[in-house]
């Protein structure tokens, strides 16, 4: 089991910022128990402060992602879909037979529009 150190706190904070890992997943990755994690939260103010700051920063980053995603859903967007057909070249190696790129459009999403308008301009 890992011992408490600044490096360990930094690793935990990095995992919080990196993805939406559960506490159990984070503890497993840094080799501590959930009991240890929660005990450190109660007993070590520097740990508690670092975790709180990392969680706030992660939440702020995810809020930006949410805003960007809802903007795409409201406006609609284009993307390219690539389809590749691969065959055996006769020598046991793969060979690209055909590659097609199709441009696609995703129309604005009515649910996203209603959600946005309901929350941002309820009088309308």
Residue frames relative to the residue before (quaternion, step in Angstrom):
aa qw qx qy qz dx dy dz
X 1.0000 0.0000 0.0000 0.0000 0.00 0.00 0.00
X 0.4983 -0.6712 0.4736 0.2771 3.55 -1.01 0.90
X 0.3564 -0.7121 0.5649 0.2165 3.55 -1.18 0.62
X 0.6199 -0.5617 0.4088 0.3649 3.53 -1.22 0.60
X 0.2131 0.7469 -0.6082 0.1640 3.56 -0.91 1.00
X 0.6508 -0.4989 0.3898 0.4190 3.55 -1.27 0.31
X 0.6324 0.5450 -0.3260 0.4437 3.58 1.02 -0.78
X 0.6504 0.5035 -0.3105 0.4765 3.56 1.04 -0.78
X 0.6277 0.5203 -0.3283 0.4771 3.59 1.00 -0.82
X 0.6483 0.5152 -0.3124 0.4654 3.59 0.96 -0.87
X 0.6406 0.5227 -0.3229 0.4606 3.60 1.01 -0.79
X 0.6512 0.5062 -0.3123 0.4713 3.58 0.95 -0.86
X 0.6607 0.5036 -0.3032 0.4668 3.58 0.93 -0.90
X 0.6281 0.5324 -0.3303 0.4614 3.61 1.02 -0.76
X 0.6525 0.5059 -0.3134 0.4692 3.58 0.99 -0.81
X 0.6210 0.5318 -0.3379 0.4663 3.58 1.04 -0.75
X 0.6959 0.4682 -0.2673 0.4745 3.58 0.95 -0.88
X 0.6459 0.5765 -0.3070 0.3953 3.57 1.06 -0.81
X 0.8076 -0.0876 0.1349 0.5673 3.58 0.83 -0.95
X 0.5530 -0.6018 0.4496 0.3605 3.54 -1.27 0.06
X 0.0540 0.8169 -0.5659 0.0972 3.56 0.67 1.15
X 0.4597 -0.6304 0.5384 0.3185 3.55 -1.19 0.55
X 0.6544 -0.4861 0.3858 0.4320 3.57 -1.26 0.30
X 0.6306 0.5404 -0.3333 0.4463 3.60 0.97 -0.82
X 0.6658 0.4952 -0.3050 0.4674 3.61 0.94 -0.86
X 0.6398 0.5166 -0.3272 0.4656 3.58 0.96 -0.84
X 0.6605 0.5140 -0.3092 0.4516 3.58 0.87 -0.95
X 0.6440 0.5162 -0.3218 0.4639 3.57 0.98 -0.83
X 0.6750 0.5134 -0.2980 0.4382 3.58 0.92 -0.91
X 0.7642 0.3394 -0.1970 0.5118 3.61 1.03 -0.72
X 0.4544 -0.7414 0.3984 0.2918 3.56 1.37 0.23
X 0.5250 0.5362 -0.4895 0.4442 3.54 0.71 1.19
X 0.4964 -0.6341 0.4864 0.3390 3.59 -1.23 0.29
X 0.6207 -0.5245 0.4154 0.4087 3.55 -1.26 0.35
X 0.6021 0.5597 -0.3566 0.4438 3.59 1.06 -0.70
X 0.6449 0.5117 -0.3145 0.4726 3.57 0.99 -0.85
X 0.6285 0.5446 -0.3282 0.4481 3.57 0.94 -0.91
X 0.7198 0.4421 -0.2532 0.4715 3.58 0.77 -1.03
X 0.6090 0.5309 -0.3566 0.4691 3.60 1.10 -0.61
X 0.6519 0.5039 -0.3169 0.4697 3.59 0.95 -0.83
X 0.6039 0.5575 -0.3570 0.4439 3.60 1.03 -0.72
X 0.7062 0.4561 -0.2553 0.4775 3.58 1.01 -0.86
X 0.7872 0.3956 -0.1688 0.4419 3.56 0.87 -0.99
X 0.7724 0.3187 -0.1631 0.5245 3.60 1.05 -0.64
X 0.3160 -0.7923 0.4932 0.1708 3.54 -0.26 1.29
X 0.6250 0.5298 -0.3556 0.4496 3.62 1.02 -0.66
X 0.6275 0.5179 -0.3271 0.4807 3.60 1.07 -0.72
X 0.6641 0.5148 -0.2895 0.4583 3.54 0.86 -1.01
X 0.6679 0.4977 -0.2968 0.4671 3.60 0.93 -0.88
X 0.6594 0.5089 -0.3084 0.4595 3.59 0.95 -0.88
X 0.6568 0.5039 -0.3098 0.4677 3.60 0.96 -0.87
X 0.6521 0.5164 -0.3164 0.4561 3.58 0.92 -0.90
X 0.6562 0.5079 -0.3082 0.4652 3.59 0.95 -0.89
X 0.6582 0.5048 -0.3104 0.4644 3.61 0.94 -0.89
X 0.6603 0.5032 -0.3131 0.4612 3.60 0.95 -0.82
X 0.6421 0.5138 -0.3225 0.4687 3.59 1.00 -0.78
X 0.6573 0.5017 -0.3031 0.4736 3.58 0.98 -0.86
X 0.6445 0.5107 -0.3190 0.4712 3.60 0.99 -0.83
X 0.6472 0.5145 -0.3179 0.4641 3.59 0.96 -0.85
X 0.6466 0.5144 -0.3176 0.4652 3.59 0.98 -0.84
X 0.6468 0.5116 -0.3160 0.4690 3.61 0.98 -0.84
X 0.6828 0.4837 -0.2895 0.4648 3.58 0.92 -0.87
X 0.6020 0.5480 -0.3562 0.4587 3.57 1.12 -0.60
X 0.6198 0.5198 -0.3323 0.4850 3.60 1.06 -0.75
X 0.6434 0.5140 -0.3201 0.4684 3.59 0.96 -0.86
X 0.6379 0.5274 -0.3218 0.4598 3.59 1.00 -0.84
X 0.6606 0.5050 -0.3117 0.4597 3.56 0.91 -0.90
X 0.6576 0.5030 -0.3094 0.4678 3.58 0.96 -0.85
X 0.6601 0.5125 -0.3048 0.4568 3.57 0.97 -0.85
X 0.6781 0.4741 -0.3075 0.4699 3.59 0.87 -0.86
X 0.5994 0.5471 -0.3654 0.4559 3.60 1.09 -0.63
X 0.6445 0.5080 -0.3221 0.4721 3.60 0.98 -0.80
X 0.6709 0.5003 -0.3030 0.4559 3.57 0.95 -0.86
X 0.6501 0.5133 -0.3156 0.4630 3.58 1.05 -0.73
X 0.7464 0.4109 -0.2171 0.4763 3.59 0.90 -0.92
X 0.3825 -0.6526 0.5403 0.3687 3.56 1.06 -0.78
X 0.0545 -0.8109 0.5823 0.0193 3.58 -1.19 0.34
X 0.3743 -0.6978 0.5685 0.2230 3.52 -1.35 0.38
X 0.0499 0.7727 -0.6328 0.0007 3.54 -1.24 0.49
X 0.3870 -0.6997 0.5468 0.2482 3.54 -1.29 0.30
X 0.1798 -0.7588 0.6196 0.0891 3.53 -1.02 0.91
X 0.1563 -0.7988 0.5777 0.0611 3.57 -0.76 1.05
X 0.0895 -0.7692 0.6319 0.0332 3.56 -0.92 0.98
X 0.0692 -0.8037 0.5909 -0.0036 3.55 -0.77 1.08
X 0.1707 -0.7574 0.6238 0.0901 3.57 -0.90 0.98
X 0.0921 -0.8049 0.5862 0.0035 3.56 -0.67 1.15
X 0.0831 -0.7841 0.6143 0.0290 3.55 -1.01 0.89
X 0.5613 -0.5524 0.4822 0.3837 3.54 -1.35 0.16
X 0.3900 -0.7511 0.4840 0.2224 3.59 -0.82 0.95
X 0.6168 -0.5502 0.3465 0.4436 3.59 1.27 0.12
X 0.7196 0.3736 -0.2275 0.5393 3.56 1.26 -0.28
X 0.6315 -0.5691 0.3189 0.4191 3.55 1.26 0.37
X 0.6296 0.5062 -0.3437 0.4788 3.56 1.26 0.20
X 0.5077 -0.6527 0.4599 0.3235 3.58 -1.07 0.66
X 0.0748 -0.7750 0.6272 0.0222 3.55 -1.13 0.75
X 0.4277 -0.6851 0.5257 0.2671 3.56 -0.98 0.86
X 0.2318 -0.7797 0.5701 0.1151 3.56 -0.66 1.16
X 0.8049 -0.0599 0.1137 0.5793 3.53 0.88 -0.96
X 0.0210 -0.7670 0.6412 0.0104 3.54 -1.08 0.76
X 0.0198 -0.7957 0.6052 -0.0146 3.55 -0.76 1.07
X 0.1740 -0.7555 0.6261 0.0833 3.50 -1.07 0.88
X 0.0806 -0.7975 0.5978 -0.0012 3.53 -0.75 1.14
X 0.3014 -0.7260 0.5874 0.1926 3.55 -0.89 0.94
X 0.0643 -0.8005 0.5958 0.0006 3.55 -0.88 1.02
X 0.2251 -0.7617 0.5944 0.1259 3.53 -1.22 0.56
X 0.2020 -0.7345 0.6364 0.1214 3.53 -1.00 0.89
X 0.3708 -0.7484 0.5120 0.2007 3.55 -0.62 1.17
X 0.6431 -0.4933 0.3965 0.4311 3.58 -1.22 0.36
X 0.3755 -0.7384 0.5277 0.1879 3.54 -1.08 0.85
X 0.4303 -0.7373 0.4628 0.2387 3.56 -0.52 1.20
X 0.6293 0.5420 -0.3360 0.4444 3.60 0.98 -0.78
X 0.6603 0.4949 -0.3034 0.4765 3.58 0.98 -0.85
X 0.6294 0.5308 -0.3297 0.4619 3.57 1.02 -0.81
X 0.6706 0.4908 -0.2966 0.4705 3.59 0.87 -0.95
X 0.6361 0.5317 -0.3245 0.4554 3.59 0.95 -0.88
X 0.6769 0.4925 -0.2931 0.4618 3.56 0.84 -0.99
X 0.6993 0.4778 -0.2800 0.4519 3.55 0.78 -1.02
X 0.6313 0.5389 -0.3251 0.4532 3.59 0.99 -0.80
X 0.7406 0.4181 -0.2240 0.4760 3.58 0.96 -0.85
X 0.7556 0.3937 -0.2099 0.4795 3.58 1.03 -0.71
X 0.8051 0.0835 -0.0192 0.5869 3.56 1.13 -0.61
X 0.0387 -0.8684 0.4936 0.0280 3.59 0.64 1.08
X 0.5933 0.5808 -0.3707 0.4161 3.61 1.12 -0.49
X 0.6782 0.4536 -0.2984 0.4952 3.61 1.16 -0.43
